[in-house]
Amino acid sequence: MQNEQQYQQQIPRVIIILFILLAIGLSACSTTSKVGRSSLAQCQKNAMDIESHAQKSASQAQYLTAARALNHCLINTTSSNDEQQQLVMKTMAMSTINYIKGGDVTSASDMVEQFKQQYPMQDIYFSNYTSFLDTATALISSNDISSLQLSSLNISRELRQEIERKHYWLTH
């Protein structure tokens, strides 16, 4: 009889403990969703750390890892406002450039096409005001670009000169 009373007294305690654990679990879920809003920026930062190490070690494999990490950042990402859209566009551009640095021109080309489809008639610009899309186009298809086409692209002078130098030595 005494054991039965103790058991009945423990049931409310167990229920209270379960409710507390459930409340803690639900609050963790809502916290996770709030963190998810800024997760693209954090994910991008982590990928950029990989890229930074790739630059120091001159590792093509690490550039590809950084590109894949940036692609992973884009999964289930929506650009709900202008700031988020700019962050997504920048992430796509950085992924493309890292694919190029890593030697995966096919994936870089796919990223450029995805960028164009997702953001038609839009572009982003590097700090020297050159076009991401023009630069990526020049790097991806440098063998197929004529001098006239090359002169119409908003790319850096150094890149233009390097492509022209390459064309010269390949044809002479």
Secondary structure, DSSP 4 states (H G I P E B T S, - for coil): -HHHHHHHHHHHHHHHHHHHHHHHHHHHHHHHHHHHHTHHHHHHHHHHHHHHHHHHHT-HHHHHHHHHHHHHHHTT----SHHHHHHHHHHHHHHHHHHHHHT-HHHHHHHHHHHHHHSTT---B-TTS-BHHHHHHHHHTGGG--HHHHHHS---HHHHHHHHHHHHHHH-
